[in-house]
Amino acid sequence: MELLQSDLKLRQLKVFREVLRAGSTRQAAAALGISQPAVSQHVKQLETTLGITLFKRSANRIVPLQEAWELLRNVELALTSLDRLEASIFAMKNEEKQRIAIAAPSVFGFVTLPKVVAIIRSQTASNVRSISGSYEQIGEHILAGRADLGISRLPLDPGLFEWAPLGSARNVCIFHPDHRFSKQTCIEAQDLAGETIVDIDPQFAAHQMNFNALRFAGVEPDILVEFDCNGHEAGYVSAGLGISITNEIIAREYAAFQLGVRPVEPSALYHYVAIWQRGRTFSNALNVSLEAIITAFSKTPTREQQFLQTSS
């Protein structure tokens, strides 16, 4: 069935969604500002168009069937996409009010992204939509058009993306301020023996050489908690439940937790970049947003740099 060539109407979908949200045709009618019979008519027309029974009817009540809830998920996605399309068209007509979508790992919401948004707000009339995900998902958000800009790290496919460098980082160990590591200037693999560890899932990590060095020495790391994205470790470490290994750029997002931070050897090297789809045309608001990301990174010293400054 070709829905685009059928009698399926946007109004029917909106009424259908409101019936499930409100729980009854009466409450849906009140929310939409139309009569209850009009709501019932829209619902019946939708069922006829789709050829699917969505509600069980008894007396003056309609009860959603499983098919209705399954359809609702897709209707929500479709209507949300249309809302964004409407906002995008409005932005094209009013460039300075453009909504900027920035994709970044959620951990950057602690420090970096608030700085970015503050700069955007001070220089444009745009608002910001923040989208989170893994580094792989950040690229997917960019390519799918869900995000205008992203914060990611190399390597990336130059055939798909363009980027601007933001900074490089090495591994650091974060720990409770009262931990014994606070007396050391550098943490080495053998120092991790006997420590309870809070660690990101190995499939998302690039610092496994530290733990592999322990295993090579015959010591299995004592990993208390594994998590799937950066940000979780700060709470566990702050509670004194263990130490964690991350990198300097991620560690600076945890400034409010006042954790101890020390360099780690051996260390991986990470190169962070602001990314966008190759060939993307930039509006004024998008240029401001890119510069805001670059500025937010350049003005914030890493936690390791802060430690070295206070130790000198």
C-alpha positions in Angstrom: 0.0 0.0 0.0 1.4 3.4 -1.0 0.5 5.6 2.0 1.7 8.8 0.3 -0.8 8.2 -2.5 -3.6 7.2 -0.1 -6.0 9.2 1.9 -3.7 9.2 5.0 -3.7 12.7 6.5 -1.4 14.4 9.0 -4.4 15.5 11.0 -5.5 11.9 11.5 -2.1 11.0 12.8 -2.0 13.9 15.3 -5.5 13.0 16.5 -4.5 9.3 16.9 -1.4 10.3 18.9 -3.4 12.5 21.2 -6.0 9.8 21.9 -3.3 7.5 23.1 -1.5 10.3 25.1 -4.8 11.5 26.7 -6.3 8.1 27.3 -9.7 8.8 25.9 -11.5 10.5 23.0 -13.1 13.0 25.4 -9.7 14.2 26.8 -8.1 14.1 23.4 -10.9 16.4 22.0 -10.4 18.8 24.9 -6.6 18.9 24.3 -7.1 19.5 20.5 -9.9 21.9 20.8 -12.3 19.9 18.6 -15.5 17.9 19.3 -15.4 14.3 20.6 -17.3 13.0 17.5 -14.7 14.7 15.3 -12.0 12.8 17.2 -13.8 9.5 16.7 -14.3 10.2 13.0 -10.6 10.9 12.5 -9.7 7.7 14.2 -12.2 5.6 12.1 -10.8 7.2 8.9 -7.3 6.3 9.9 -8.3 2.7 10.5 -10.0 2.6 7.2 -7.1 4.1 5.4 -4.6 1.7 7.0 -6.8 -1.4 6.8 -6.0 -2.1 10.5 -8.2 -2.1 13.6 -6.4 -0.1 16.2 -9.0 0.1 19.0 -11.5 -2.2 20.7 -14.8 -0.4 21.1 -17.3 -1.0 23.9 -20.2 1.3 24.8 -18.7 4.8 24.8 -15.1 3.7 25.3 -12.3 2.8 22.9 -9.4 0.7 24.2 -6.1 0.8 22.2 -5.0 -2.6 20.8 -1.4 -3.7 20.6 -1.3 -2.6 17.0 -2.1 1.0 18.1 0.9 1.1 20.5 3.1 -0.3 17.8 1.9 2.3 15.3 2.3 5.1 17.9 6.1 4.6 18.0 6.4 5.2 14.3 3.9 8.1 14.3 5.8 9.8 17.1 9.0 9.5 15.0 7.3 10.8 11.9 5.6 13.8 13.6 8.8 14.7 15.4 10.7 14.7 12.1 8.0 16.9 10.6 8.3 19.3 13.5 12.1 19.5 12.9 11.6 20.0 9.2 9.3 22.9 10.0 11.9 24.4 12.4 14.6 23.9 9.7 12.5 25.7 7.1 11.9 28.6 9.5 15.6 28.7 10.2 16.4 29.0 6.5 14.1 32.0 6.3 15.5 33.4 9.5 19.2 32.4 9.5 20.0 34.0 12.8 17.3 31.9 14.5 18.8 28.7 13.2 18.7 25.7 15.5 22.2 24.2 15.8 22.4 20.5 16.5 25.7 19.4 18.1 26.5 15.7 18.6 29.0 14.8 21.3 29.6 12.1 24.0 27.4 13.0 26.9 30.4 13.6 29.2 31.0 16.9 27.4 27.8 18.2 28.9 29.5 18.8 32.2 31.9 21.6 31.2 32.6 22.0 27.4 29.1 22.2 25.9 27.8 24.8 28.4 30.7 27.0 27.4 29.8 26.4 23.7 26.2 27.2 24.2 27.0 30.4 26.2 29.1 31.6 23.2 26.5 30.8 20.7 23.8 32.5 22.8 26.0 35.7 23.1 26.6 36.0 19.4 23.5 34.6 17.7 19.7 34.2 18.2 20.1 30.4 17.6 19.2 27.7 20.1 21.0 24.4 20.4 20.0 20.8 20.3 22.5 18.5 22.0 22.6 14.9 20.8 24.7 12.3 22.6 26.3 9.0 21.6 29.5 7.1 21.2 32.2 8.4 18.8 30.8 6.0 16.1 27.3 7.3 16.7 28.5 10.9 16.5 29.5 10.2 12.9 26.2 8.5 12.2 24.3 11.6 13.5 26.3 13.9 11.2 25.9 11.7 8.1 22.1 11.2 8.8 21.6 15.0 9.1 20.5 14.8 12.7 23.5 16.9 13.8 25.3 19.9 12.1 28.5 19.6 14.1 30.1 16.9 16.3 32.9 16.4 18.8 34.8 13.3 18.0 38.3 11.9 17.7 40.6 10.6 15.0 40.8 8.5 12.9 37.9 9.5 10.7 37.1 8.9 7.0 38.2 12.0 5.1 35.9 11.1 2.3 32.9 11.5 4.6 33.9 14.2 7.1 35.8 17.4 7.4 37.2 18.5 10.8 39.0 21.1 12.8 41.5 20.1 15.5 40.5 20.7 19.1 43.3 19.1 21.1 45.3 16.0 22.0 45.3 14.1 25.2 47.1 11.3 27.0 45.8 8.9 29.6 45.4 10.0 33.2 44.3 8.2 36.4 41.5 9.7 38.4 41.0 8.9 42.1 39.5 10.1 45.3 41.5 13.0 46.8 42.4 10.9 49.8 43.8 8.0 47.7 47.5 7.0 48.0 48.0 8.0 44.4 47.8 11.7 45.4 51.4 11.3 46.7 52.7 10.1 43.3 53.6 12.2 40.3 52.9 9.4 37.8 50.9 6.1 37.9 52.4 3.1 36.2 50.9 -0.2 35.4 52.3 -2.0 38.4 50.7 0.6 40.7 47.3 -0.7 39.7 47.8 -4.1 41.3 45.5 -4.4 44.3 43.4 -1.4 43.3 39.6 -1.6 42.7 39.0 -0.3 39.2 36.0 1.4 37.6 36.4 1.1 33.9 34.7 1.7 30.6 33.8 -1.4 28.6 36.9 -2.6 26.7 35.2 -2.2 23.3 35.0 1.6 23.9 38.5 1.9 25.4 41.9 2.6 24.0 43.9 2.3 27.2 43.9 -1.4 27.7 47.7 -1.6 27.6 47.7 -0.7 31.4 45.5 -3.6 32.3 47.2 -5.9 29.8 50.5 -5.1 31.5 49.1 -6.3 34.8 47.8 -9.5 33.2 51.2 -10.1 31.6 52.6 -9.9 35.2 50.1 -12.5 36.3 47.8 -10.1 38.1 44.1 -9.9 37.0 42.7 -6.4 37.4 40.0 -6.1 40.0 37.2 -4.4 38.0 34.3 -3.5 40.2 32.1 -1.6 37.7 32.1 -1.5 33.9 30.1 1.2 32.0 29.4 1.9 28.4 30.1 5.6 28.1 32.3 8.2 29.8 30.8 10.2 32.6 29.7 7.3 34.9 33.2 6.9 36.4 33.3 10.3 38.1 30.5 9.3 40.5 31.9 6.0 41.5 35.4 7.4 41.9 34.1 10.4 43.9 32.3 7.9 46.2 35.7 6.2 46.9 34.6 2.9 45.2 37.7 2.7 43.0 40.1 4.4 40.6 39.6 4.9 36.9 41.8 5.5 33.8 40.6 8.0 31.2 42.3 10.8 29.2 43.1 14.4 30.0 40.3 15.9 27.9 37.6 13.7 29.5 39.0 14.2 33.0 38.7 18.0 32.8 34.9 17.5 32.5 35.0 16.2 36.1 36.4 19.5 37.6 33.4 19.9 39.9 34.1 16.5 41.5 37.5 17.7 42.7 39.1 14.3 42.0 42.8 13.6 42.1 44.4 13.3 38.6 47.8 11.9 37.7 49.5 11.0 34.3 49.5 7.3 33.5 52.2 5.3 31.7 52.0 3.6 29.3 49.6 6.0 27.6 47.6 6.2 24.4 47.4 9.4 22.5 43.9 10.8 21.5 43.3 13.5 18.9 40.0 15.4 19.4 38.3 17.2 16.5 35.1 19.1 15.7 33.5 17.4 12.7 30.9 18.1 10.0 29.8 16.4 6.8 32.2 16.8 3.9 31.0 19.6 1.6 28.6 21.1 4.2 27.8 24.8 3.5 28.1 26.9 6.6 25.6 29.6 7.7 26.8 32.5 9.9 25.3 30.7 12.9 27.1 27.5 12.1 30.4 29.3 11.7 29.9 30.9 15.1 29.1 27.4 16.6 32.2 25.9 15.2 34.3 28.7 16.6 32.6 28.3 19.9 33.6 24.6 20.1 37.2 25.5 19.2 37.3 28.3 21.8 35.7 26.1 24.5 38.5 23.6 24.1 41.3 26.0 23.8 40.5 28.0 27.0 40.2 25.0 29.3 43.5 23.5 30.6 43.5 19.7 31.0 43.4 18.3 34.5 47.0 17.0 34.0 48.1 20.5 33.0 46.4 21.9 36.2 48.3 19.3 38.3 51.6 20.1 36.7 51.0 23.9 37.2 50.2 23.5 40.9 53.2 21.1 41.4 55.8 23.4 39.9 
